[in-house]
Amino acid sequence: MRLQSKICIVTGGGSGIGRAVCLLFGREGAKVMVADKDLHAAQEVASLAGSGAVAIAVDVANRDSVRAMIRKAVGEFGRIDVLVNNAGYSIKGNVVDTDEDDWNKLIAVNLNGVFYGCKYAIPAMRAQGGGVIVNTASVLATIGLRDLAAYCASKGAIVALTKAMAVDHAADHIRVNCIAPGNTDTPILDTMFAQSRNPAELRREMEQRNPMNRIGSPEEIAYGILYLACDESSFVTGSTLTVDGGWTAQ
Ligand SMILES: NC(=O)c1ccc[n+]([C@@H]2O[C@H](COP(=O)([O-])OP(=O)(O)OC[C@H]3O[C@@H](n4cnc5c(N)ncnc54)[C@H](O)[C@@H]3O)[C@@H](O)[C@H]2O)c1
C-alpha cells in the first residue's frame, strides 16, 4: 500500500505502460485518474484500477484539455499527489524524410504534453505542500536509433525538462523524475511491427538489443514508476531511472 489514498493522474493510462501503471497504483491503494484521448480504453482501465478510479478524456497536446484535466482532479479529489506524464507515440523517419507537420504533431504530444501537465499541476502541488511528477522518457533520450529522429528528440527534451523542473521546484517539495524504458511489449511496438517489412525479424532484433535477450513487460516498467512515485524515493529528484534489460549498459 505504497500509495494509500494518494490521488494519481496517469496520462496515456488507457494502454500499454500507462495501463500497467494504473492497475499497479490501484493495487497500491491509490485513487487513480486514468487519462487518455481514448475515453473508452480509459474507462475499461478505470474499472480495473481499484476503488475510486475514474476515467477522463484528455488530449495532452491541447493546453485547454490538460488544464481541464488538472482542474477536474483538484475539483473532485481536492489535490494531486502524483502526476505521471506518460502519453506518447513514435513516428518513423530521419530528419530529411520527417514531414514538418508530423514533427510538430509528435512534439506537441510527447513534449508539450509533459510541459502542459507540469505547468498546470505544479501550482496545485505547491499549494498543497508538495507532490511527485514522473515523466516517461525512453532510452532513446540518450542513444540514437535509426529512423526515429523526432521521437529521440522529444524524449531527450523530456529528460532535460525534468532536470530543470527538479531544480526549480525542489524547494516546493515537488520531486520530478523520468523513467527511461527500453523496448517494452505494448501496442506501440505492434505499430512498429506493422510498419516493418519483416515483423518477426524486427522483434528478434529488438530482443537481441539487450543482454537479457528479451523485450520488457509493461509491468516491469510500472514498478520503476511506482518507485519514483512513492515515498521510498524521497531523496530522488531530477533522475532518470533506466529499465531496459541492460541495453544501454553495453
Ligand atoms: N513500448 C516501448 O517500447 C516504449 C519504450 C520507451 C518509452 N515508451 C514510452 O512509454 C509511453 C507509453 O507508451 P506505450 O508503449 O505504453 O504505448 P501505447 O500506444 O500502448 O499507449 C500510449 C497511450 O497514450 C495515449 N495517447 C496518445 N496520444 C495521446 C494524447 N495526445 N493525449 C492523451 N493520450 C494519448 C494512447 O491513446 C494510448 O492509450 C510513451 O511515452 C512511449 O513513448 C515506450
The ligand as a Gaussian input file, in Angstrom:
#p B3LYP/6-31G(d) Opt

LIG

0 1
 N        6.759000       0.495000     -25.565000
 C        8.022000       0.854000     -25.604000
 O        8.890000       0.107000     -26.087000
 C        8.456000       2.184000     -25.032000
 C        9.817000       2.400000     -24.811000
 C       10.226000       3.616000     -24.283000
 C        9.299000       4.594000     -23.991000
 N        7.987000       4.362000     -24.221000
 C        7.049000       5.441000     -23.895000
 O        6.076000       4.961000     -22.993000
 C        4.883000       5.757000     -23.122000
 C        3.700000       4.831000     -23.235000
 O        3.833000       4.086000     -24.439000
 P        3.246000       2.626000     -24.640000
 O        4.330000       1.794000     -25.188000
 O        2.516000       2.196000     -23.443000
 O        2.256000       2.939000     -25.866000
 P        0.703000       2.678000     -26.088000
 O        0.460000       3.078000     -27.501000
 O        0.327000       1.317000     -25.637000
 O       -0.006000       3.720000     -25.097000
 C        0.008000       5.087000     -25.305000
 C       -1.299000       5.661000     -24.803000
 O       -1.215000       7.081000     -24.932000
 C       -2.444000       7.553000     -25.450000
 N       -2.225000       8.814000     -26.127000
 C       -1.555000       9.015000     -27.294000
 N       -1.622000      10.289000     -27.637000
 C       -2.341000      10.934000     -26.680000
 C       -2.749000      12.273000     -26.484000
 N       -2.475000      13.230000     -27.374000
 N       -3.435000      12.559000     -25.360000
 C       -3.754000      11.610000     -24.468000
 N       -3.420000      10.310000     -24.621000
 C       -2.716000       9.985000     -25.712000
 C       -2.922000       6.459000     -26.376000
 O       -4.323000       6.540000     -26.618000
 C       -2.519000       5.215000     -25.617000
 O       -3.548000       4.781000     -24.754000
 C        5.111000       6.656000     -24.331000
 O        5.513000       7.940000     -23.893000
 C        6.249000       5.978000     -25.066000
 O        6.998000       6.877000     -25.838000
 C        7.529000       3.187000     -24.733000

